């Protein structure tokens, strides 16, 4: 919406007055030198938005595009804005910074550390609450079903089990579909895009946080093959956003003393800490949480942010440790002692030799192939689901219920295919397990026997992983059991992710990976001495590497989960192999979802075809500029009939001898200035002192989600429309500029590295207007460039990236 650059416009000749056409959100207003009224140019351009098949994000049907960028948020097509991380250095900023005392700076620093402390505390509490609720709800459901089966009331048991799952799934889908559609899925792609500079509607709203917490609890308790760990990243980011913007005005939860953080830069840092805290709360992996934020989530990083993220995850770890100790006293309900997932494999002494490394390499190759296939199939399924989900909330709920019934039938029906196995004589724990979670589920077996497939299906996902990771259990699971369970989890994981419930991919991927890890470990038992539980760990690592393409963070998370540092070299090796293999097929799963949703994510490198273009190639066209002292009517007209968020300010005679670029003024600053009605009758440049007396820097601070001034809220008389306003005090006098001959590849790297929203393009030669155009995020999108240059085939250039 902030973009102004469009297709190359026809030559501007004559002085005709045309109407502005702005149905695509990018209609232009061109100002002639020395003209106070300006000449308006009627301009139609299909390149202003991602319309048509080339730019369709996931969905088939498109409505009339009203902005320069659209994307999917919870199956709805929504306008996308960019976040503004640039420091606006205008007179207000300088006055505020120079007048800020040491006490205020100290207060700002203390508040920042206080906020990350609160983010850690709240995220840890939410993570513990989620786990406790899931363990107890799912525990009650499994206990009820198990008691009915002990009485040989198998049909009643199925209806009780399936009915509970159905109610929980329908409730999760209903609150997600009707209250916060943006809460569907894991939320990691949305958080990743936000930290890249994409401001998608409602992805961090309080309603999204509410649905994320309770929808995740209901969805996991419903027996779906999904995890609550991915949604915890989104939950942590929502908590950080809520605290950073001073609460919510809509729900009357707001604090004025948090005004220091009413800007995108500080919120970005807090949300990065929140995403790290989410991983730490989900896996009890504080260091893994910091590395996840660094490797996968954040696009900008610095040492000060590293310290704060580390402090946040440390707080989460302390909170969880304290609460788990409390639960060990038996005060946390049915399954409360199950605790947050922690698979302690440290008791196994891992010694490995050359034949073991051969087995690990095979495991890494399998993980890469399965991971690439998983991502490919998930892409196809999500595209089919989008057709269903866009029909409305009832269809979302119906789809969720359908997948719930399929999942219940598999979970209850498939264990009947497994034979009953006599309990091991040297079993450490009770066999069969009755009335609680455990390795040995009785299911339909006689006393003294257990059903190994039921011990995987008829447990919570955390306990199923714990069973697969358990050491010293070489003969506990039959090969047929492992094949059935792997096939079911692999397929159900793909089918489940796109439904309208908060769902994570970590747990399904770990489950499937651990299962085929055990299969490989059993098949290669003759050449390897490693325990099948260790093979399960390495299989989980290989599948995580193959699907998510993360290496360092996944490695540390798994080591913190299993408390087994001796496995570090093997985990590193299997992750590197699986990622290398899978990269030959497609992108990581979160990167794929970002593309499918249409979120304009900017990579750290430029695409190769951008080297063949220059900045001036994509910015030509109608452009709106304002004079330093502008007529109110011109500003109001431009704001009402365009969707631009940045306007170059050019001083022209008689204010200056020659046209001179003053800087850039944003829509939000213009609205605050117009709302204050500090107008003048004559077009005279002022010192700006009366504006500085009327406004403070915090008057221009960015409000919370969707709470800013809108031009529709302002009314002006005919007399006011003919008056003038001095834009100099609110104009950013030092915007980032590039010369028009700079390669588009270099401009893209600069744009992304600095976290810009607007990049001004200036002419290379003199005796021309001082501004050529503006580069925005949209101008670097492949579909937009292809629309400008249909003959440029981006795929014919080889795939090495600019700058590595």
Residue pairs with C-beta under 8 A, 6 or more apart in sequence:
1 25
1 67
1 68
1 69
1 79
1 80
1 81
1 643
1 644
1 645
2 68
2 81
2 82
2 643
2 644
2 645
2 646
2 757
2 758
2 776
2 777
3 26
3 48
3 68
3 69
3 644
3 774
3 776
3 777
3 778
3 779
4 26
4 28
4 621
4 622
4 623
4 624
4 642
4 644
4 646
4 773
4 774
4 776
5 618
5 619
5 620
5 621
5 623
5 773
5 774
5 775
5 776
5 779
6 26
6 28
6 43
6 45
6 47
6 48
6 620
6 621
6 622
7 45
7 47
7 620
7 621
7 787
7 788
8 620
8 621
8 788
9 28
9 41
9 43
9 620
9 621
9 622
12 30
12 32
12 39
12 41
15 32
15 39
16 39
17 39
17 40
18 39
18 40
18 41
18 42
19 40
19 42
20 27
20 28
20 29
20 40
20 41
20 42
20 43
20 637
20 641
20 642
21 27
21 42
21 43
21 44
22 641
22 642
22 643
23 64
23 66
24 44
24 45
24 46
24 48
24 49
24 51
24 65
24 66
25 48
25 49
25 65
25 66
25 67
25 68
25 642
25 643
26 45
26 48
26 49
26 68
26 642
26 643
26 644
27 43
27 622
27 641
27 642
28 41
28 43
28 621
28 622
28 623
28 624
28 642
29 38
29 40
29 41
29 622
29 623
29 624
29 637
29 638
29 641
29 642
30 38
30 39
30 40
30 41
30 622
30 623
30 624
31 38
31 39
31 624
31 625
31 626
31 627
31 650
32 38
32 39
33 652
33 653
33 659
33 769
34 652
34 653
36 627
36 631
36 683
37 631
37 634
38 634
41 622
43 621
43 622
45 621
46 52
46 787
47 784
47 787
47 788
48 65
48 68
49 55
49 65
49 66
49 67
49 68
49 69
49 70
50 56
50 57
50 65
50 69
50 70
50 598
50 781
50 783
50 784
51 62
51 64
51 65
52 62
54 783
54 786
54 787
55 598
55 781
55 783
55 784
56 62
56 598
57 70
57 71
57 72
57 77
57 595
57 596
57 597
57 598
57 599
58 72
58 382
58 383
58 386
58 596
58 597
58 598
59 72
59 75
59 77
59 386
59 387
59 390
60 386
60 387
61 390
62 77
63 77
66 79
66 643
67 79
67 80
67 81
67 643
68 643
68 776
68 778
69 79
69 80
69 81
69 598
69 600
69 777
69 778
69 781
70 77
70 78
70 79
70 80
70 598
71 77
71 78
71 80
71 198
71 200
71 597
71 598
71 599
71 600
72 78
72 386
72 596
72 597
72 598
73 181
73 182
73 190
73 200
73 201
73 202
73 203
73 597
74 176
74 180
74 181
74 182
74 183
74 184
74 500
75 181
75 184
75 386
75 389
75 390
75 396
75 500
76 181
76 390
78 200
78 201
78 202
79 201
80 198
80 199
80 200
80 201
80 598
80 599
80 600
81 198
81 199
81 645
82 197
82 198
82 199
82 645
82 757
82 776
82 777
83 194
83 197
83 198
83 199
83 264
83 268
83 755
83 757
84 264
84 666
84 702
84 757
85 197
85 264
85 265
85 268
85 300
85 754
85 755
85 756
85 757
86 732
86 735
86 736
86 754
86 755
86 756
86 757
86 758
87 93
87 265
88 666
88 669
88 700
88 732
89 732
89 733
89 734
90 663
90 669
90 729
90 730
90 731
90 732
90 733
91 688
91 691
91 692
91 728
91 729
91 730
92 692
92 695
92 696
92 697
92 700
92 729
92 730
93 697
95 692
95 697
96 696
96 697
96 698
107 260
108 260
111 257
111 258
111 260
111 261
112 261
112 266
112 269
112 308
113 308
113 311
115 240
115 243
115 244
115 258
115 261
115 270
116 270
116 273
116 308
116 309
116 311
116 312
116 315
117 311
117 312
117 315
118 243
119 236
119 239
119 240
119 243
119 270
119 273
119 274
119 277
119 312
120 273
120 277
120 311
120 312
120 313
120 314
120 315
120 316
120 319
121 315
121 319
122 239
122 243
123 232
123 235
123 236
123 239
123 274
123 277
123 278
123 280
123 281
123 312
123 316
124 277
124 280
124 281
124 315
124 316
124 317
124 318
124 319
124 320
124 323
125 319
125 323
126 213
126 232
126 235
126 239
126 281
127 232
127 235
127 278
127 281
127 282
127 316
127 320
127 340
128 281
128 319
128 320
128 323
128 324
128 340
129 213
130 213
130 216
130 217
130 228
130 232
131 228
131 338
131 339
131 340
132 327
132 332
132 333
132 336
133 217
133 221
134 217
134 220
134 221
134 228
134 460
135 332
135 333
135 334
135 335
135 336
135 338
135 460
136 332
136 333
136 334
136 335
136 336
137 168
137 217
137 218
137 221
138 220
138 221
138 223
138 335
138 460
139 333
139 334
139 335
139 338
139 436
139 437
139 460
140 334
141 161
141 164
141 165
141 221
141 223
142 437
142 458
142 459
142 460
143 334
143 435
143 436
144 160
144 161
144 164
145 157
145 160
145 161
145 458
146 157
146 434
146 435
146 442
146 458
147 435
148 154
148 156
148 157
148 160
149 157
149 442
149 443
149 444
150 434
150 442
154 444
157 412
158 408
158 412
161 223
161 408
161 411
161 412
162 405
162 408
162 409
162 412
164 222
165 222
165 223
165 404
165 407
165 408
166 222
166 401
166 404
166 405
166 408
168 218
168 219
168 221
168 222
168 223
169 218
169 219
169 222
169 224
169 400
169 401
169 403
169 404
169 501
170 397
170 400
170 401
170 404
171 218
172 214
172 215
172 218
172 219
172 222
172 400
172 501
172 502
173 396
173 397
173 399
173 400
173 401
173 499
173 500
173 501
174 393
174 397
175 211
175 214
175 215
175 218
176 183
176 184
176 211
176 215
176 396
176 500
176 501
176 502
177 393
177 396
177 397
177 500
178 393
179 207
179 210
179 211
180 202
180 205
180 207
180 208
180 210
180 211
180 212
181 396
181 500
182 190
182 200
182 201
182 202
182 203
182 205
182 208
183 208
183 211
183 212
183 215
183 231
183 234
183 502
184 499
184 500
184 501
184 502
184 503
185 497
185 498
185 502
185 503
185 593
186 230
186 231
186 233
186 234
186 497
186 502
186 503
186 504
186 505
186 590
187 203
187 212
187 230
187 231
187 233
187 234
187 235
187 237
187 502
188 230
188 233
188 234
188 296
188 297
188 504
188 590
189 590
189 593
189 594
189 597
189 599
190 200
190 203
190 234
190 597
190 599
191 203
191 233
191 234
191 237
191 271
191 275
191 297
192 296
192 297
192 590
192 594
192 601
193 200
193 594
193 597
193 599
193 601
194 200
194 203
194 204
194 237
194 271
195 268
195 271
195 272
195 275
195 297
195 298
195 299
195 300
196 299
196 601
196 602
196 752
197 299
197 602
197 755
197 757
197 777
198 599
198 600
198 601
198 777
200 599
201 706
202 208
202 705
202 706
204 237
204 238
204 241
204 242
204 271
204 705
205 238
205 705
206 238
206 242
206 248
206 250
206 251
206 253
208 234
208 238
209 235
209 238
209 239
209 242
211 502
212 231
212 234
212 235
212 238
212 502
213 235
215 231
215 501
215 502
216 228
216 231
216 232
216 235
216 501
216 502
216 503
216 504
217 228
218 501
219 226
219 228
219 501
219 502
219 503
220 226
220 227
220 228
220 460
220 461
222 404
222 407
222 501
223 404
223 407
223 408
223 411
224 403
224 404
224 407
224 492
224 496
224 499
224 501
224 503
225 407
225 461
225 489
225 492
225 493
225 496
225 507
225 508
225 511
226 493
226 496
226 497
226 501
226 503
226 504
226 505
226 507
226 508
227 461
227 503
227 504
227 505
227 506
227 507
227 508
227 510
228 282
228 502
228 504
228 507
229 279
229 282
229 283
229 504
229 506
229 507
230 282
230 503
230 504
230 505
230 506
231 502
231 503
231 504
232 278
232 279
232 281
232 282
232 504
233 275
233 278
233 279
233 282
233 292
233 297
234 278
234 502
235 278
236 274
236 275
236 276
236 277
236 278
236 279
236 281
237 271
237 274
237 275
237 278
238 274
239 274
239 277
240 267
240 270
240 271
240 273
240 274
240 275
240 277
241 267
241 270
241 271
241 274
241 705
242 248
243 258
243 270
244 258
244 261
244 266
244 267
244 270
244 271
245 258
245 261
245 262
245 267
245 703
245 704
245 705
246 254
246 255
246 256
246 257
246 258
246 259
246 261
246 262
246 704
247 253
247 254
247 255
247 258
247 704
248 254
248 704
249 704
249 707
250 707
254 704
259 698
259 701
260 266
261 267
261 270
262 698
262 701
262 702
262 703
263 701
263 702
264 702
268 300
268 755
269 305
269 308
272 293
272 297
272 298
272 305
272 309
273 293
273 305
273 308
273 309
273 312
274 312
275 292
275 293
275 297
275 298
276 289
276 290
276 292
276 293
276 297
276 309
276 312
276 313
277 289
277 312
277 313
277 315
277 316
278 289
279 285
279 288
279 289
279 292
279 293
279 313
279 553
279 557
280 286
280 288
280 289
280 290
280 312
280 313
280 316
280 317
281 289
281 316
281 320
282 340
282 506
283 289
283 340
283 341
283 557
283 560
283 561
284 317
284 320
284 340
284 341
284 342
284 560
284 561
285 556
285 557
285 560
285 561
286 310
286 313
286 314
286 316
286 317
286 560
287 313
287 556
287 560
288 553
288 554
288 556
288 557
288 560
289 309
289 313
289 316
290 306
290 309
290 310
290 313
291 552
291 553
291 556
291 557
292 550
292 553
292 557
293 309
294 301
294 306
294 309
294 553
295 550
295 551
295 552
295 553
296 548
296 550
296 553
296 590
298 305
299 602
299 604
299 752
299 755
300 755
320 340
324 339
324 340
326 332
327 336
327 337
327 339
328 337
330 336
330 337
334 436
335 436
335 437
335 460
338 437
338 460
338 462
338 463
341 462
341 465
341 466
341 561
342 561
342 563
343 465
343 466
343 469
343 537
343 561
343 562
344 562
344 563
345 469
345 471
345 533
345 534
345 537
345 562
345 563
345 564
345 567
346 562
346 563
346 564
346 565
347 471
348 471
348 472
348 531
348 533
348 534
348 564
349 566
350 530
350 531
350 534
350 564
350 566
350 567
350 570
351 529
352 360
352 528
352 529
352 530
352 570
353 529
355 527
355 528
356 528
356 529
356 530
356 570
357 573
358 527
359 520
359 521
359 524
359 527
359 528
359 530
359 535
360 538
360 570
360 573
360 574
360 577
361 573
361 577
362 520
362 524
363 517
363 520
363 535
363 538
363 539
363 542
363 574
364 542
364 545
364 573
364 574
364 575
364 576
364 577
364 578
364 581
365 577
365 578
365 581
366 516
366 520
366 542
367 513
367 539
367 541
367 542
367 543
367 545
367 546
367 574
367 577
367 578
367 581
367 582
368 542
368 545
368 546
368 577
368 578
368 579
368 580
368 581
368 582
368 584
369 546
369 581
369 582
370 490
370 512
370 513
370 516
370 543
370 546
371 542
371 543
371 545
371 546
371 547
371 578
371 581
371 582
372 546
372 581
372 582
372 584
372 585
372 586
373 585
374 490
374 493
374 494
374 509
374 543
374 546
374 547
374 589
375 547
375 582
375 585
375 586
375 587
375 588
375 589
375 592
376 585
376 586
377 494
378 494
378 497
378 498
378 589
378 592
379 586
379 592
379 596
381 494
381 495
381 497
381 498
382 497
382 498
382 593
382 596
383 596
385 399
385 498
385 499
386 498
388 395
388 396
388 399
389 395
389 396
389 399
389 498
389 500
396 499
396 500
397 500
399 499
399 500
400 499
400 500
400 501
403 495
403 496
403 499
406 492
406 495
407 492
407 496
410 457
410 488
410 492
411 457
411 458
412 457
414 453
414 457
414 484
414 485
414 488
415 441
415 443
415 444
415 451
415 453
415 454
415 457
415 458
416 444
417 453
417 484
418 451
418 452
418 453
418 454
418 478
418 480
418 481
418 484
419 478
420 444
420 445
420 446
420 449
420 450
420 451
421 445
421 449
421 450
421 451
421 452
421 478
422 448
422 449
423 431
423 432
423 440
423 448
423 449
423 450
424 431
424 475
424 476
427 440
429 438
429 439
429 440
430 438
430 440
431 439
431 440
431 448
431 450
432 440
432 441
432 442
432 445
432 447
432 448
432 449
432 450
433 439
433 440
433 441
433 442
433 450
433 455
434 442
437 459
437 460
437 463
438 455
438 459
438 463
439 450
439 455
439 467
439 470
439 473
439 476
440 450
440 455
441 450
441 451
441 454
441 455
441 458
441 459
442 449
442 450
442 451
442 454
443 450
443 451
443 454
443 458
444 451
445 451
452 476
452 477
452 478
452 481
453 481
453 484
453 485
455 464
455 467
455 476
456 464
456 467
456 468
456 477
456 481
456 485
456 515
457 464
457 485
457 488
459 467
461 507
461 508
461 511
462 507
464 511
465 507
465 510
465 511
465 514
465 540
467 473
467 476
468 511
468 514
468 515
468 517
468 518
468 533
468 536
469 514
469 533
469 536
469 537
469 562
470 476
470 533
471 531
471 532
471 533
471 534
472 531
472 533
473 532
473 533
474 522
474 525
474 531
474 532
477 518
479 519
479 522
482 515
482 516
482 518
482 519
482 522
483 519
485 515
486 512
486 515
486 516
486 519
489 508
489 511
489 512
489 515
490 512
492 508
493 505
493 508
493 509
493 511
493 512
496 503
496 508
497 503
497 505
497 508
505 547
505 548
505 589
506 544
509 540
509 543
509 544
509 547
509 548
510 540
510 543
510 544
512 543
513 536
513 539
513 540
513 541
513 542
513 543
513 544
514 536
514 537
514 539
514 540
515 536
515 539
516 539
516 543
517 535
517 536
517 537
517 538
517 539
517 540
517 542
518 532
518 533
518 535
518 536
518 539
520 535
520 539
521 528
521 530
521 531
521 532
521 534
521 535
521 536
521 539
522 532
522 535
525 532
528 535
534 564
534 567
537 558
537 562
537 564
537 567
537 571
538 567
538 570
538 571
538 574
540 558
541 554
541 555
541 558
541 571
541 574
541 575
541 578
542 574
542 575
542 577
542 578
543 578
544 550
544 554
544 558
544 575
544 578
545 551
545 554
545 574
545 575
545 576
545 577
545 578
545 579
545 582
546 578
546 579
546 581
546 582
547 582
547 588
547 589
548 554
548 588
548 589
548 590
549 579
549 582
549 583
549 587
549 588
549 589
549 591
550 588
551 572
551 575
551 576
551 579
554 575
555 568
555 571
555 572
555 575
558 571
559 565
559 567
559 568
559 571
586 592
587 595
591 601
594 601
595 601
600 777
600 778
600 780
600 781
602 748
602 751
602 752
602 777
602 780
603 752
603 801
604 749
604 752
604 753
605 749
605 801
605 802
605 803
605 804
606 744
606 745
606 746
606 748
606 749
606 801
606 802
606 803
607 745
607 748
607 782
607 794
607 797
607 801
607 802
608 745
608 794
608 797
608 798
608 799
608 800
608 801
608 802
609 785
609 792
609 793
609 794
609 797
610 743
610 744
610 745
610 748
610 780
610 785
610 802
611 743
611 744
611 745
611 802
612 792
612 797
613 743
613 744
613 745
613 785
613 789
613 792
614 740
614 741
614 742
614 743
614 744
615 738
615 739
615 740
615 741
615 742
615 743
615 744
615 747
615 761
615 775
616 740
616 741
616 761
616 772
616 773
617 744
617 788
617 789
618 744
618 775
618 779
618 784
618 785
618 788
619 740
619 761
619 772
619 773
619 774
619 775
619 779
620 772
620 773
621 773
623 648
623 771
623 773
623 774
624 638
624 642
624 644
624 647
624 648
625 647
625 648
625 649
625 650
625 771
626 634
626 635
626 638
626 647
626 648
626 649
626 650
626 665
626 727
627 649
627 650
627 651
627 652
627 655
627 683
627 727
628 649
628 650
628 651
628 655
628 662
628 685
628 726
628 727
628 728
628 731
629 655
629 680
629 683
629 684
629 685
629 686
629 724
629 725
629 726
629 727
629 728
630 724
630 725
630 727
631 683
631 721
631 722
631 723
631 724
632 674
632 679
632 716
632 720
632 721
632 722
632 723
632 724
632 725
633 716
633 721
633 722
635 670
635 674
635 725
636 674
636 711
636 714
636 716
636 721
638 644
638 647
639 667
639 670
639 671
639 711
640 711
640 712
644 667
645 666
645 667
645 668
645 757
645 758
646 664
646 665
646 666
646 667
646 757
646 758
646 774
646 776
647 664
647 665
647 666
647 667
647 670
648 661
648 663
648 664
648 760
648 771
648 774
649 661
649 662
649 663
649 664
649 665
649 727
649 728
649 731
650 659
650 660
650 661
650 662
650 769
650 770
650 771
651 659
651 660
651 662
652 659
652 660
653 659
655 683
655 685
659 769
659 770
660 770
661 760
661 762
661 770
661 771
662 727
662 728
662 731
662 733
663 731
663 732
663 733
663 734
663 735
664 731
664 732
664 735
664 758
664 760
665 727
665 730
665 731
665 732
666 732
668 700
668 702
668 708
668 709
669 700
669 730
670 727
670 730
671 708
671 709
671 710
671 711
671 714
672 695
672 699
672 700
672 709
672 730
673 691
673 695
673 725
673 727
673 730
674 714
674 716
674 725
675 709
675 714
676 694
676 695
677 720
678 690
678 691
678 694
678 725
678 726
679 720
679 723
679 724
679 725
680 686
680 723
680 724
680 725
680 726
681 723
681 724
682 724
683 724
684 724
685 726
685 728
686 726
686 728
688 726
688 728
688 729
691 726
691 729
691 730
692 729
700 730
702 708
735 758
735 760
736 750
736 754
736 756
736 759
736 760
737 759
737 760
737 761
737 762
738 747
738 750
738 759
738 760
738 761
738 762
738 775
739 761
739 762
739 763
739 764
740 761
740 762
740 763
740 764
740 772
741 764
744 780
744 785
745 802
746 802
747 759
747 775
748 780
748 802
749 802
749 803
750 756
750 759
751 759
751 775
751 777
751 780
757 776
757 777
758 774
758 775
758 776
759 774
759 775
759 776
760 771
760 774
760 775
761 771
761 772
761 773
761 774
761 775
762 770
762 771
762 772
763 769
763 770
763 771
763 772
778 784
779 785
782 794
785 792
785 794
786 792
786 794
